[in-house]
Amino acid sequence: MTTVSSRFIDFMNAHVAPVAKRMENQPHISAIRDGFIVVLPFLIVGSFIMILLIPPFDENTQNSFGQA
């Protein structure tokens, strides 16, 4: 008996993987992918810095951790 996840993986390998392989060989798609790979660490670090600089708490919070 095959599970749902194994059927899904088989479907992805049979139908989606060939299309993704052809798209991966396109130079403009590869350039966009490489750009996202370069920018992603800066986005993650910037997101954490924004959370620290502008904490997601109400100004009148009673929690001592959230008080500015």
Steps between C-alpha positions, in 0.01 A plus 500: 500500500643833398462800721376839393845651536664239278231549233553875522877462462451267201265754340747783557787296354297396197332830410655800674869407507549494120342845464710636788813351342429678170433829679819467704706501182361837390761773568253770610329264746840395636594867547183567700565189713860603565388851594256365758771275641732800544236728655335247734754522788470879506121477510512256792747711701308818422176342613646405838647848542160657424336278763758615756475869405121511474371227734152368425355607837244757599651814657291452815584137556531366855754236401848607617662340193295718265552832681728747323 
